[in-house]
Each structure stands twice: as C-alpha cells, then as structure tokens.
Amino acid sequence: MKKLLVVCSCLCIFSASIGWARTVILISIDGMRPDYVTRAEQHGLKLPNLEEFLAKGTYADGVIGAAPTVTYPNHTTLITGTWPTEHNILSNQTFDPMRRNQGGWYWYAQQIRVPTLWEAASKSGFKVASVGWPVSVDAKGVTYLIPEYWRARTEDDRFLIEALSRPAGWLEEKEKTLGAYDDVGDGALEGDVVRTKYALEILRTEKPGFMTIHLAALDHAEHETGPFSAHSNEILMALDKMVGEIENTAMQNDPETVIAIVSDHGFVRTDFRVNLTLPFIREGLIRVKMGKNEPSISSWDATLWPAGGCVAVVLRDSSDQTTYAKVKALLESLKADPTYGIARVFEQPEIEKMGAFPAASFLIEMKADYQPGYALTGNAVEPIPSTGMHGYLPDNPELHASFFIAGKGITAGRDLGTIDMRQIAPTLANLMGFSFSSAKGEALHLTK
C-alpha cells in the first residue's frame, strides 16, 4: 500500500511538472501607464486588444514599482518579486564614475542575486522562452532565449545576438526564413516588429509553457515626445496589434493560456534638463581634464549615478564626513534654488528603506517637469520642451506601472485598485502551479 501511495504521489508531481498547469505568457510594454488603457477613449486611443482585458480579465488601476522607476530594476522586480537592494539591479546603467564602461547597462542575468521566475518555472518542468527581456543575457532556466543587449548599435550587433541566444545555432537558422534579428536596442517600432515576429515563431514551433516578451518602442516615443503625444499614441496602437497576434497564437497552442500585460513604469512630461554635474565640478567634487576633443573626468570625491528622474550621489569614501557635509550643503543650496528643479533629497538609511541604492549617500529626485543631465560643460539648464522621463519615485501615480491579466479561470471585470509590483511574480507562479517563496510580495487572488 505504501508503494502504491509513493507511485501515486510521484505521478501527481510529474503531471504538474510536464506542464499540466496552465500556460502563462508575460508581455511587457515598456513605459505604458495604466490610463493608456483604462482611459483609452479619453486619450483618443483605439486599443481593441488591450481594452478587452478590462472586460474579460482582472487589472490594476496602478502598480507601485521599484525605486527608481527605470526599466532594468523594474523588469527584474517583475521577474523576481523583490526590490533592487535584494535582486541587485539598481539602475539601468551600472555604476561608472570615470565613464569608462562605454555606457554599459545591467545586461547580464548573472548579476541577479535572487531566484527568477524563469528558473522556478524550468525546475517545475515548464519549457521557458524569452525575447528581448532586460537583464536576460545567459538567464538560467530559459530554453529559447533572445536576450536584450546592445553596445555599439551597428549592423554587426546581430552576430553578437546570435552568439548570446539559445539554443546554439537556433536564431541563425531561423534568420534564413524570418530575416535578420536586427533589433539592436534603438527603440524604433521596427525593433518590436522583429521581436514579435520571433516571439510568434517560438510560440508556433516550440510551444513554451512560460514566455516573457519585452516591447520597447512606446518608452522611446515617450522620451522623444512625452506621454499621450500623437506619436506615442500611434506607437501604442501599433503595439496593441502585436499583443493581439501574440495572444491569438498562444491561444491556438493552449486555449487555457493566461496572458499577462505589464509595464515597468509610467511617464511624465518634461520641458527642462538640468546638468547637475556642473555644480559638482564647480565645488571640486568632480575634477575634469581636457582631452584632444572633449573633457573627461580625472578624479572624484562625490559623483552622480544616473537613474532617470532620480540621481544617486555616491561618495568615493562613504566614511569621509568632510565630503559628506560638503555634498549635503551643496544639495541643500541647489534644492533652495528653483532653477535646478529639485523636488526632494534623501539620505541613508531612507534610501535603503525604499529598496534602492545601498551604496548611495544621497538620492536626488527632480520635479516632474525636470530631468537631470550629466554634461561636463555647457549651461546648467537647457530647454527640452514636450519630452518625457521616468525614474522618479513610485509614489507619484503618473509613474505607476500596469497590470492586466486574462485567461482561463481569471475573474472577468475585476479592478484590483493599486497593487505592489512584487505581487506579480508570485501570482504568475501560482497560476503555473508552483510556489515562489523567494518573492516578497503576496500573491493576488485572480481566479473565480
């Protein structure tokens, strides 16, 4: 009898592991505020596929994301259910005080310090795929992987993507019929067309049980022309069609598929750029030397770490009280001058309580109409009318991210109100039939 119970138990475990739990497709539309969908008509938008989630699925009025509200930390929170201080992806760009890393970003999944949904799903027997997801180079658990990576943004970058993709040789073989995977991270809509084309091919031929897809063009349009501009709206309506294609293909594979639409952050309009590096140079905290063609940083005692609408201030020696006091006095004077557009300045341990920048001594948040710049020469303030930015702190509703989900068993027409981004990963794990205990958010109850 005991042997029979063991056999039955093993069969139950095996049945879950081979994918008898539902299929989940996670699509991120970078920079999509929830009110693009919940107030589509008000903004002159026609989004038949996204708006359908309001009636047939469950959604949030807003998602409170990670600080700062930039792409790479928040995409990592979506896939881990933890804040940046835990998963270690602290901004888009890595800390580079001497500007020697050629604008390097947190591309590599090895930099993530906590378990991911990719790993957990794979260990639970799911075939996992990912196209264009941030921080996914060499991601563990992903069988079919086309990571997001760029550097020089040249035509030859496609050879690098071929080398970074999995399984070996798969992408190169598919390019013979689908055309070059030439998305090199420039944010043009054509890049999302390519990502969608390859995502559809993976869905049709490999039928993954869990898949992540990142669509980036809306974010770039909003940076150029602001949220809800004619250009941004046009881009999102094109992305809506891609969402419909992905959903239809996934449903043909498995009618019980759950589709989750998320974003990493919202957006605000900006009209001014403030070059905060200049006051630090003036005070001798950053020292500059002139090269043949342009200036470069020669040394520093306190420097700036870019994070969208926020700026982390890092001291070369965090125990140097003289430099600390000098920086604090400088930031207080800049905040008191409305020219510089500074809304708030935080110190440790307030910063770490946000789950952000454990090595920073200060965190600057700009006012919503201002974005920081980092030029070593020029004017302190420059007009950049009708542009957009994110990266401000997530307590501003305009920076809230999106969450829409629909599929077999998901309650129709339910508004969750405002949720915590850390809740999304454990929720998706529950839908796939496994626990994800490393996540710090509580799973949402979505089923009927």
C-alpha positions as CSV (number, residue, x, y, z in Angstrom):
1,M,0.0,0.0,0.0
2,K,2.9,2.4,0.9
3,K,4.5,1.6,-2.5
4,L,1.2,2.5,-4.3
5,L,1.0,5.8,-2.4
6,V,4.5,6.7,-3.4
7,V,3.8,5.9,-7.0
8,C,0.6,8.0,-7.0
9,S,2.5,10.9,-5.3
10,C,5.2,10.7,-7.9
11,L,2.7,10.7,-10.7
12,C,1.0,13.8,-9.3
13,I,4.3,15.6,-9.1
14,F,5.2,14.5,-12.6
15,S,1.8,15.6,-14.0
16,A,2.4,19.1,-12.7
17,S,6.0,19.2,-13.9
18,I,5.2,18.3,-17.6
19,G,3.0,21.4,-17.9
20,W,-0.5,20.3,-17.0
21,A,-0.7,23.6,-15.2
22,R,-1.8,26.5,-17.4
23,T,0.5,28.3,-19.9
24,V,1.5,31.8,-19.0
25,I,2.6,34.5,-21.4
26,L,4.0,37.7,-19.9
27,I,4.2,40.7,-22.2
28,S,5.8,43.9,-21.0
29,I,5.0,47.2,-22.8
30,D,7.8,49.5,-21.7
31,G,6.6,52.8,-20.2
32,M,2.8,52.1,-20.5
33,R,0.8,54.0,-17.9
34,P,-2.4,52.1,-16.9
35,D,-4.5,55.0,-18.0
36,Y,-3.4,54.5,-21.6
37,V,-5.8,51.5,-21.4
38,T,-8.3,52.4,-18.7
39,R,-8.9,55.9,-20.3
40,A,-8.1,55.0,-23.9
41,E,-11.1,56.9,-25.4
42,Q,-10.3,60.0,-23.4
43,H,-6.8,60.0,-24.9
44,G,-8.0,59.3,-28.4
45,L,-6.7,55.8,-28.5
46,K,-8.2,52.7,-30.1
47,L,-6.7,49.7,-28.4
48,P,-9.2,46.8,-29.0
49,N,-6.9,44.1,-27.8
50,L,-5.7,45.8,-24.6
51,E,-9.1,47.3,-23.7
52,E,-10.6,43.8,-24.0
53,F,-8.6,42.9,-20.8
54,L,-10.8,45.4,-18.9
55,A,-13.9,43.3,-19.6
56,K,-12.6,39.8,-19.8
57,G,-9.9,39.9,-17.2
58,T,-8.6,41.4,-14.0
59,Y,-6.5,44.6,-13.8
60,A,-4.9,47.1,-11.5
61,D,-5.5,50.9,-11.6
62,G,-1.8,51.2,-10.9
63,V,1.2,49.2,-9.9
64,I,3.7,50.7,-7.4
65,G,7.1,49.7,-8.8
66,A,10.6,49.8,-7.6
67,A,12.7,52.9,-6.9
68,P,13.9,54.3,-9.2
69,T,11.2,53.8,-11.8
70,V,13.5,52.8,-14.6
71,T,13.4,49.9,-16.9
72,Y,16.0,47.4,-15.8
73,P,15.4,47.4,-12.0
74,N,11.6,47.1,-12.5
75,H,11.8,44.4,-15.1
76,T,13.9,42.4,-12.6
77,T,11.3,43.1,-9.9
78,L,8.7,41.7,-12.2
79,I,10.6,38.5,-12.7
80,T,11.8,38.1,-9.1
81,G,9.2,39.7,-6.8
82,T,11.9,41.6,-4.9
83,W,13.2,45.2,-4.7
84,P,16.6,46.3,-6.2
85,T,18.5,46.1,-2.9
86,E,17.7,42.3,-3.0
87,H,18.0,41.5,-6.7
88,N,20.9,43.8,-7.2
89,I,19.8,45.6,-10.4
90,L,20.0,49.1,-9.1
91,S,19.6,51.2,-12.2
92,N,19.7,50.8,-16.0
93,Q,23.4,51.7,-16.2
94,T,26.0,50.1,-13.9
95,F,28.0,52.4,-11.6
96,D,30.7,54.0,-13.8
97,P,32.1,57.1,-12.1
98,M,35.0,57.5,-14.6
99,R,32.8,56.9,-17.6
100,R,35.0,54.1,-18.9
101,N,32.3,51.4,-19.4
102,Q,31.0,52.9,-22.7
103,G,27.5,53.3,-21.3
104,G,27.3,49.7,-20.1
105,W,24.0,48.5,-18.7
106,Y,22.9,45.7,-16.4
107,W,22.6,43.2,-19.3
108,Y,23.7,40.0,-17.6
109,A,21.4,37.7,-15.6
110,Q,24.4,36.6,-13.5
111,Q,24.1,40.0,-11.8
112,I,20.7,39.0,-10.4
113,R,21.2,37.7,-6.8
114,V,17.8,36.1,-6.2
115,P,15.8,33.3,-8.0
116,T,13.9,34.2,-11.1
117,L,10.6,33.0,-12.4
118,W,12.5,31.6,-15.4
119,E,14.5,29.3,-13.1
120,A,11.5,28.3,-11.0
121,A,9.3,27.5,-14.0
122,S,12.1,25.5,-15.6
123,K,12.6,23.5,-12.4
124,S,8.9,22.8,-12.3
125,G,9.0,21.2,-15.8
126,F,8.0,24.1,-18.0
127,K,9.6,24.9,-21.3
128,V,10.7,28.5,-20.9
129,A,11.2,31.2,-23.6
130,S,12.1,34.9,-23.5
131,V,12.5,37.5,-26.2
132,G,14.1,40.9,-25.5
133,W,13.6,40.9,-21.7
134,P,16.0,43.2,-19.9
135,V,18.8,41.6,-17.8
136,S,18.5,38.2,-19.5
137,V,21.9,37.5,-21.1
138,D,22.6,33.9,-20.2
139,A,19.5,33.7,-18.0
140,K,19.2,30.3,-16.2
141,G,16.2,28.2,-17.0
142,V,15.4,29.7,-20.4
143,T,15.5,27.2,-23.2
144,Y,14.7,29.6,-26.0
145,L,16.4,32.8,-25.3
146,I,16.9,36.0,-27.4
147,P,18.2,38.5,-24.8
148,E,18.2,42.3,-24.8
149,Y,21.7,43.5,-25.5
150,W,23.4,46.3,-27.4
151,R,26.5,48.3,-27.3
152,A,27.7,49.9,-30.5
153,R,24.3,49.7,-32.2
154,T,25.8,48.6,-35.6
155,E,24.5,46.1,-38.1
156,D,27.1,43.6,-36.9
157,D,25.3,43.5,-33.5
158,R,23.1,40.8,-34.9
159,F,26.1,38.4,-34.8
160,L,26.5,39.2,-31.2
161,I,22.8,38.4,-30.5
162,E,23.2,35.1,-32.4
163,A,26.1,34.2,-30.1
164,L,24.1,35.2,-26.9
165,S,20.9,33.4,-27.9
166,R,19.9,29.9,-27.1
167,P,19.8,27.1,-28.2
168,A,23.1,27.4,-30.1
169,G,22.5,28.0,-33.8
170,W,18.7,28.3,-33.4
171,L,18.5,32.0,-34.1
172,E,20.9,31.9,-37.0
173,E,18.9,29.1,-38.6
174,K,15.6,31.0,-38.2
175,E,17.1,34.1,-39.7
176,K,17.3,32.3,-43.0
177,T,13.5,32.4,-43.3
178,L,12.4,35.2,-40.9
179,G,15.1,37.7,-41.8
180,A,17.8,39.2,-39.6
181,Y,17.1,39.7,-35.9
182,D,18.3,43.3,-36.2
183,D,16.8,44.8,-33.1
184,V,19.9,46.5,-31.6
185,G,18.1,48.4,-28.9
186,D,17.4,51.7,-30.6
187,G,13.8,51.6,-29.6
188,A,12.3,52.0,-33.0
189,L,8.9,50.3,-33.7
190,E,10.7,48.1,-36.3
191,G,12.6,46.5,-33.4
192,D,9.3,45.5,-31.7
193,V,8.1,44.1,-35.0
194,V,11.2,41.9,-35.1
195,R,10.7,40.8,-31.5
196,T,7.1,40.0,-32.1
197,K,7.9,38.0,-35.3
198,Y,10.4,35.9,-33.4
199,A,8.1,35.5,-30.4
200,L,5.4,34.2,-32.7
201,E,7.8,31.8,-34.3
202,I,8.8,30.4,-30.8
203,L,5.1,30.1,-29.8
204,R,4.2,28.3,-33.0
205,T,7.1,25.9,-33.2
206,E,8.2,25.4,-29.6
207,K,5.0,26.0,-27.6
208,P,6.6,27.2,-24.3
209,G,4.7,26.9,-21.1
210,F,6.1,30.2,-19.8
211,M,7.3,33.0,-22.0
212,T,8.4,36.6,-21.4
213,I,8.4,39.3,-24.2
214,H,9.5,42.9,-23.9
215,L,8.2,45.6,-26.3
216,A,10.2,48.8,-26.0
217,A,9.1,51.3,-28.7
218,L,6.5,53.2,-26.6
219,D,9.1,54.1,-24.0
220,H,11.3,55.6,-26.6
221,A,8.5,57.5,-28.2
222,E,7.5,59.0,-24.8
223,H,11.1,60.1,-24.2
224,E,11.1,62.0,-27.5
225,T,7.6,63.5,-27.4
226,G,6.1,62.9,-24.0
227,P,3.2,60.6,-22.8
228,F,0.0,60.7,-24.7
229,S,1.5,62.6,-27.6
230,A,0.3,61.8,-31.1
231,H,3.5,59.9,-31.8
232,S,3.3,57.9,-28.5
233,N,-0.4,57.1,-29.1
234,E,0.4,55.9,-32.6
235,I,3.1,53.6,-31.4
236,L,0.9,52.1,-28.7
237,M,-1.9,51.4,-31.2
238,A,0.7,49.5,-33.3
239,L,1.8,47.5,-30.3
240,D,-1.8,46.7,-29.5
241,K,-2.0,44.8,-32.8
242,M,1.2,42.9,-31.8
243,V,-0.4,41.9,-28.5
244,G,-3.4,40.6,-30.4
245,E,-1.1,38.5,-32.6
246,I,0.7,37.0,-29.6
247,E,-2.5,36.3,-27.8
248,N,-4.1,34.6,-30.7
249,T,-1.1,32.4,-31.4
250,A,-0.8,31.4,-27.7
251,M,-4.5,30.5,-27.5
252,Q,-4.1,28.3,-30.6
253,N,-1.5,26.3,-28.7
254,D,-3.4,26.1,-25.4
255,P,-7.0,27.6,-25.0
256,E,-6.4,27.8,-21.3
257,T,-3.4,30.1,-21.7
258,V,-3.2,33.1,-19.3
259,I,-1.9,36.4,-20.9
260,A,-0.5,39.0,-18.5
261,I,0.3,42.5,-19.8
262,V,2.6,44.5,-17.6
263,S,4.8,47.6,-17.8
264,D,7.8,48.7,-15.8
265,H,6.9,52.3,-15.0
266,G,4.8,55.2,-16.0
267,F,5.9,58.5,-17.5
268,V,5.7,62.3,-17.0
269,R,6.2,65.2,-19.4
270,T,9.4,67.2,-19.1
271,D,10.4,70.6,-20.5
272,F,13.8,71.2,-18.9
273,R,17.1,69.3,-18.5
274,V,19.4,70.3,-15.5
275,N,23.1,69.4,-15.8
276,L,23.7,68.5,-12.2
277,T,27.3,67.5,-12.9
278,L,28.3,71.2,-13.3
279,P,27.7,72.2,-9.6
280,F,29.7,69.2,-8.5
281,I,32.6,70.3,-10.8
282,R,32.3,73.8,-9.6
283,E,32.7,72.7,-6.0
284,G,35.7,70.5,-6.8
285,L,33.8,67.2,-6.0
286,I,34.3,66.1,-9.6
287,R,37.5,67.1,-11.4
288,V,37.8,67.3,-15.1
289,K,40.7,67.3,-17.6
290,M,40.6,68.5,-21.2
291,G,41.4,65.9,-23.9
292,K,42.1,66.4,-27.6
293,N,38.4,66.6,-28.5
294,E,36.4,66.8,-25.3
295,P,36.7,66.9,-21.5
296,S,36.7,63.8,-19.3
297,I,36.6,63.0,-15.6
298,S,40.1,62.8,-14.0
299,S,39.1,62.1,-10.4
300,W,36.2,62.4,-8.0
301,D,35.2,62.6,-4.3
302,A,31.5,62.5,-4.9
303,T,29.7,61.6,-8.1
304,L,26.3,61.1,-9.7
305,W,24.8,57.7,-10.7
306,P,22.0,58.3,-13.3
307,A,18.5,56.9,-12.7
308,G,16.1,58.7,-14.9
309,G,14.3,61.4,-12.9
310,C,16.4,60.5,-9.8
311,V,20.1,60.7,-9.2
312,A,22.1,58.7,-6.7
313,V,25.0,60.5,-5.1
314,V,27.9,58.2,-4.2
315,L,31.0,59.2,-2.2
316,R,34.3,57.7,-3.1
317,D,34.8,57.2,0.7
318,S,31.4,56.9,2.4
319,S,33.0,57.5,5.8
320,D,34.5,60.9,4.8
321,Q,32.5,63.2,6.9
322,T,34.1,66.4,5.4
323,T,33.0,65.4,1.9
324,Y,29.6,64.3,3.2
325,A,29.0,67.7,4.8
326,K,30.1,69.5,1.7
327,V,27.8,67.5,-0.6
328,K,24.9,68.0,1.8
329,A,25.4,71.7,1.9
330,L,25.6,71.8,-1.9
331,L,22.4,69.8,-2.3
332,E,20.5,72.0,0.2
333,S,21.6,75.1,-1.8
334,L,20.6,73.6,-5.1
335,K,17.2,72.5,-3.8
336,A,16.5,76.0,-2.4
337,D,17.1,77.4,-5.9
338,P,14.1,76.7,-8.1
339,T,16.3,77.0,-11.2
340,Y,17.6,73.5,-10.5
341,G,14.2,71.8,-10.3
342,I,15.0,69.5,-7.3
343,A,11.9,68.2,-5.5
344,R,13.4,66.1,-2.7
345,V,16.7,65.0,-1.4
346,F,17.0,61.8,0.7
347,E,19.9,60.4,2.8
348,Q,20.7,56.9,4.1
349,P,19.0,55.0,5.7
350,E,15.9,56.5,4.0
351,I,17.2,55.4,0.6
352,E,17.7,51.8,1.5
353,K,14.2,51.7,3.1
354,M,13.0,52.4,-0.4
355,G,14.8,49.3,-1.6
356,A,17.3,51.4,-3.6
357,F,21.0,52.2,-3.9
358,P,22.5,50.9,-0.7
359,A,25.9,52.5,-1.6
360,A,24.5,56.0,-2.1
361,S,24.8,58.7,0.5
362,F,22.1,60.9,-1.1
363,L,19.3,60.4,-3.6
364,I,18.0,63.4,-5.6
365,E,14.5,63.4,-7.1
366,M,13.7,66.0,-9.7
367,K,10.4,67.9,-10.0
368,A,8.2,66.3,-12.6
369,D,8.9,68.8,-15.3
370,Y,12.7,68.5,-15.0
371,Q,15.1,65.7,-15.9
372,P,18.7,65.5,-14.9
373,G,21.6,65.8,-17.3
374,Y,25.3,64.9,-17.0
375,A,27.2,67.2,-19.4
376,L,30.7,68.3,-18.2
377,T,30.4,71.7,-19.9
378,G,27.6,74.0,-21.1
379,N,24.6,75.5,-19.5
380,A,23.1,74.4,-16.1
381,V,19.6,74.3,-17.5
382,E,18.5,73.5,-21.1
383,P,15.0,73.7,-22.6
384,I,13.8,70.3,-24.0
385,P,10.1,71.0,-24.5
386,S,7.5,68.3,-24.7
387,T,9.8,65.4,-23.9
388,G,9.2,62.7,-21.3
389,M,11.0,61.0,-18.5
390,H,10.5,58.3,-15.8
391,G,12.8,57.2,-12.9
392,Y,11.1,59.5,-10.3
393,L,10.0,57.8,-7.1
394,P,7.0,55.5,-7.4
395,D,4.7,57.3,-5.0
396,N,3.7,59.6,-7.9
397,P,0.6,58.0,-9.6
398,E,1.9,59.2,-13.0
399,L,4.8,56.8,-12.5
400,H,2.6,53.8,-11.7
401,A,3.1,50.7,-13.9
402,S,0.4,48.5,-15.5
403,F,-1.0,45.0,-14.8
404,F,-3.7,43.4,-16.9
405,I,-4.4,39.7,-17.0
406,A,-6.9,37.4,-18.6
407,G,-7.4,33.8,-19.5
408,K,-9.0,30.5,-18.3
409,G,-10.3,30.9,-14.8
410,I,-9.4,34.6,-14.3
411,T,-12.2,36.7,-12.9
412,A,-13.7,39.0,-15.5
413,G,-14.1,42.7,-15.0
414,R,-12.3,42.9,-11.6
415,D,-10.4,46.1,-10.7
416,L,-7.8,45.4,-8.0
417,G,-7.1,49.0,-7.3
418,T,-3.4,49.7,-6.7
419,I,-1.0,46.8,-6.2
420,D,2.7,46.2,-5.3
421,M,4.8,45.1,-8.2
422,R,6.4,42.4,-6.0
423,Q,3.0,40.6,-6.1
424,I,3.1,39.9,-9.8
425,A,5.8,37.2,-9.8
426,P,4.3,35.0,-7.1
427,T,0.9,35.4,-8.7
428,L,2.1,34.1,-12.0
429,A,3.9,31.2,-10.2
430,N,0.6,30.3,-8.5
431,L,-1.1,30.2,-11.9
432,M,1.6,27.8,-13.2
433,G,1.1,25.6,-10.2
434,F,4.3,26.1,-8.2
435,S,5.3,28.3,-5.2
436,F,7.8,31.1,-5.4
437,S,8.7,31.7,-1.8
438,S,11.7,34.0,-2.5
439,A,9.3,36.7,-3.7
440,K,8.5,39.4,-1.1
441,G,5.0,40.2,-2.3
442,E,1.8,38.4,-1.5
443,A,0.2,36.6,-4.5
444,L,-3.0,38.1,-5.9
445,H,-6.3,36.1,-5.9
446,L,-7.4,36.2,-9.5
447,T,-9.4,33.0,-10.2
448,K,-13.1,32.6,-9.9
